[in-house]
Amino acid sequence: MVNSLGTTIHSRDGRYIFNMLYFAQNLGVVLGTALVGFVYSTSVTLLFAIAFSLFVCFMAVVVTCYRAPAVMHRHVVAQTQEKVTIARPNRRIMAAFFLSLVIIWIMYEQWVSNLSVYMTGMGIPMRDYSLLWTLNAGLIVVFQAIINWLSNFFSNLYLQVYAGIFFVALSFFTLIFAKDYMHFVIAMVILTLGEATAFPAIPAIVNSLTPHAVKGKYQGMANAWASVGKAFGPLFGGLVIDHGSYTLLFILAAVANLMILGLNGLVIQRNQHRVEIYK
């Protein structure tokens, strides 16, 4: 819903809007992971009370500030009475993106689920695994600031998607050789660079490929397909590990992401010059 509301903002470029949404989300992760340890050591009840209070504050912000322009409401109602037609090249590129989100998130979820078992099995403490996610969120904030600055000098969001998928694949290739904690830190830095580059770019491109009447629908679809990958990721990883090994899982993840990179390059190159762009 937040991404859908973001499509109603026309005072800023779509890239800036989705980059800032991703930036703000991960700034919250940085603050949360940094503070939760101190609060938890004081009182778990206090931790829950703070979480409850923050959601109440968020609800107050939603009620008072989350208002799409009245003109936009009328515009959407008028258009949804007709069948909205999206050009075939637009639909092909978005289909490639939605498939990409499924595959990327299936592989990304290995970091969230199965990698913790792998690292602790190597004798690395769980607190060090948790620290990787604090590093992840902090680096996303830094990388997003850099990407926002670089956007003043280049405007090709497709290149941003290519680079992001490549770095995600490279992070799994790095894991194949990771035998100590520093290698996992390096792999996490590469992974973070990939997600900070690709994940905000995809909804920004989808926004530019869809008419006003269905922008919210396709932002929801992007999130839905990503959720499919998140749902099946731990199961996929568990099956590969049970019937193979962690090394096989990392190889499959790297190869799958490279295949998705090739698919996106092929689809985009064949259709990019014929797409219809919507502001």
C-alpha positions in Angstrom: 0.0 0.0 0.0 2.9 2.4 0.8 4.3 1.8 -2.7 0.9 2.2 -4.3 0.5 5.6 -2.5 4.0 6.5 -3.7 2.8 6.3 -7.3 0.4 9.2 -6.6 3.3 11.6 -5.9 4.2 13.5 -9.0 6.4 16.3 -7.6 9.4 13.9 -7.6 10.8 11.4 -10.0 9.6 7.8 -9.5 13.2 6.6 -8.9 13.7 9.1 -6.1 10.4 8.1 -4.4 11.1 4.4 -4.4 14.7 4.9 -3.4 13.6 7.0 -0.4 11.0 4.5 0.6 13.6 1.8 0.6 16.1 4.1 2.4 13.6 4.9 5.2 12.6 1.3 5.6 16.2 0.2 6.2 17.0 3.3 8.4 14.3 1.9 10.7 16.0 -1.5 10.6 19.3 0.1 11.5 17.8 2.0 14.5 15.8 -1.1 15.6 18.6 -3.6 15.5 21.0 -1.1 17.2 18.6 -0.3 20.1 16.8 -3.6 20.7 19.8 -5.2 22.5 19.9 -2.4 25.0 16.2 -2.3 25.6 15.9 -6.1 25.8 18.6 -6.2 28.5 16.5 -3.7 30.5 13.1 -5.2 30.1 11.3 -7.3 27.5 8.0 -5.6 28.6 9.5 -2.2 27.8 10.5 -3.5 24.3 6.9 -4.5 23.6 5.6 -1.2 25.0 8.0 0.8 22.7 6.9 -1.3 19.7 3.2 -0.7 20.5 3.8 3.0 20.9 5.6 3.2 17.6 2.8 1.6 15.8 0.3 4.0 17.4 2.5 6.9 16.2 2.6 5.4 12.8 -1.2 5.1 12.7 -1.5 8.7 13.7 0.8 9.6 10.8 -1.3 7.5 8.4 -4.6 9.1 9.5 -3.3 12.6 9.2 -0.8 12.5 6.3 -1.6 9.5 4.0 -3.9 11.3 1.6 -3.8 10.8 -2.2 -4.8 14.1 -4.0 -8.6 14.4 -4.5 -7.9 15.0 -8.3 -6.1 11.6 -8.4 -9.1 9.9 -6.8 -11.5 11.2 -9.4 -9.0 10.4 -12.2 -8.7 6.8 -11.1 -12.5 6.3 -10.7 -13.1 7.6 -14.2 -10.5 5.4 -15.8 -11.3 2.1 -14.0 -14.7 2.2 -15.7 -12.9 1.4 -18.9 -10.6 -1.5 -19.8 -7.0 -0.4 -19.3 -4.8 -1.6 -22.1 -1.0 -1.9 -21.5 1.3 -2.2 -24.4 2.7 -5.7 -25.0 6.4 -4.7 -24.6 5.5 -3.1 -21.2 3.8 -6.4 -20.1 6.8 -8.5 -21.2 9.3 -6.4 -19.2 7.1 -6.5 -16.1 6.5 -10.3 -16.5 10.3 -10.7 -16.6 10.6 -8.5 -13.5 7.9 -10.5 -11.6 9.6 -13.8 -12.4 13.0 -12.3 -11.4 11.5 -11.2 -8.0 10.4 -14.8 -7.3 13.8 -16.3 -8.1 15.9 -13.6 -6.4 13.8 -13.8 -3.2 13.9 -17.6 -3.1 17.7 -17.3 -3.2 17.9 -14.2 -0.9 15.9 -16.1 1.8 18.8 -18.5 2.2 20.6 -15.6 3.9 17.7 -15.2 6.3 17.1 -18.8 7.1 19.6 -21.6 6.2 22.7 -19.5 6.4 22.4 -19.1 10.2 22.6 -22.9 10.6 25.5 -23.0 8.3 27.5 -20.3 10.2 26.7 -21.6 13.7 27.7 -25.1 12.5 31.1 -23.6 11.6 31.5 -22.4 15.2 30.5 -18.7 14.4 28.3 -17.3 17.3 24.7 -16.4 16.5 25.4 -12.8 17.6 27.9 -12.5 14.8 25.3 -13.7 12.3 22.8 -11.2 13.7 25.5 -8.5 13.4 25.6 -9.2 9.6 22.0 -7.9 9.4 22.8 -4.7 11.3 25.6 -4.3 8.8 23.2 -5.0 6.0 20.7 -2.3 7.0 23.4 0.3 7.7 25.0 -0.2 4.4 21.7 0.0 2.6 21.3 3.5 4.1 24.8 4.5 2.9 24.4 2.9 -0.6 21.0 4.5 -1.1 22.4 7.9 -0.3 25.1 7.3 -2.9 22.7 6.0 -5.5 20.4 9.0 -5.0 23.4 11.2 -5.7 24.5 9.2 -8.7 21.0 9.5 -10.1 21.8 13.1 -11.0 24.4 11.8 -13.5 22.7 8.8 -15.1 19.1 7.9 -15.7 19.1 4.3 -17.0 17.2 2.3 -14.4 17.6 -0.9 -16.4 21.4 -0.8 -15.8 20.7 -0.4 -12.1 18.7 -3.6 -12.2 21.4 -5.5 -14.2 24.1 -4.4 -11.7 21.9 -5.3 -8.7 21.2 -8.8 -9.9 24.8 -9.4 -10.8 26.0 -8.4 -7.2 23.3 -10.7 -5.6 24.7 -13.5 -7.8 28.3 -12.6 -6.9 27.4 -12.7 -3.1 26.5 -16.4 -3.4 29.6 -17.1 -5.5 31.6 -15.6 -2.6 29.8 -17.9 -0.1 31.2 -20.9 -1.9 34.6 -20.1 -0.6 33.6 -18.6 2.8 35.4 -20.4 5.6 35.7 -17.6 8.2 33.6 -14.7 9.4 35.4 -12.0 7.3 34.4 -13.8 4.1 30.8 -13.8 5.3 31.1 -10.0 5.9 32.4 -9.5 2.4 29.6 -11.6 1.0 27.0 -9.5 2.9 28.5 -6.3 1.7 28.2 -7.5 -1.9 24.7 -8.8 -1.3 23.7 -5.4 0.2 25.1 -3.5 -2.8 23.0 -5.7 -5.0 19.7 -5.4 -3.2 20.1 -1.6 -2.6 20.7 -1.3 -6.3 18.0 -3.6 -7.8 15.2 -3.7 -5.3 14.2 0.0 -5.4 14.7 0.2 -9.2 12.2 -2.5 -10.1 9.1 -0.8 -8.6 10.3 2.5 -10.1 10.4 0.9 -13.6 7.0 -0.8 -13.1 5.6 2.6 -12.1 6.8 4.1 -15.3 5.4 1.2 -17.4 1.8 1.3 -16.0 -1.1 3.8 -16.6 -2.4 5.8 -13.6 -5.5 3.7 -13.2 -3.5 0.5 -12.5 -0.3 1.7 -10.9 -1.3 0.6 -7.5 -2.4 -2.8 -8.8 1.0 -3.5 -10.4 2.9 -2.3 -7.3 0.8 -4.8 -5.4 1.7 -7.5 -7.9 5.4 -6.8 -7.6 5.1 -7.2 -3.8 3.0 -10.4 -4.2 5.5 -12.1 -6.5 8.3 -11.2 -4.1 6.3 -12.8 -1.3 6.0 -16.0 -3.3 9.8 -16.2 -3.4 10.0 -15.4 0.3 7.5 -18.2 1.1 9.3 -20.9 -0.9 12.9 -19.8 -0.2 13.5 -21.6 3.1 11.8 -24.8 1.8 13.8 -24.8 -1.4 17.0 -24.3 0.5 16.2 -27.0 3.0 15.5 -29.5 0.2 18.7 -28.8 -1.6 20.8 -29.0 1.7 19.1 -32.3 2.6 19.7 -33.9 -0.8 23.0 -32.2 -1.6 25.0 -29.6 0.4 25.4 -26.0 1.3 27.9 -25.6 -1.5 25.4 -26.9 -4.0 22.9 -24.5 -2.7 25.2 -21.5 -3.2 26.1 -22.7 -6.7 22.5 -23.0 -7.6 21.7 -19.6 -6.2 24.5 -17.9 -8.1 23.6 -19.7 -11.4 19.9 -18.9 -11.0 20.6 -15.2 -10.5 22.9 -15.1 -13.5 20.2 -16.8 -15.6 17.7 -14.2 -14.4 20.2 -11.5 -15.3 20.5 -12.9 -18.8 16.7 -13.3 -19.2 16.1 -9.6 -18.1 18.8 -8.4 -20.5 17.2 -10.4 -23.4 13.7 -9.2 -22.7 14.6 -5.6 -22.1 16.8 -5.3 -25.1 14.1 -6.7 -27.4 11.3 -4.5 -26.0 12.8 -1.4 -24.4 12.6 0.7 -27.6 8.8 0.0 -28.0 7.6 0.6 -24.5 5.1 3.3 -23.5 6.2 5.4 -20.6 3.7 6.9 -18.1 4.6 9.6 -15.6 
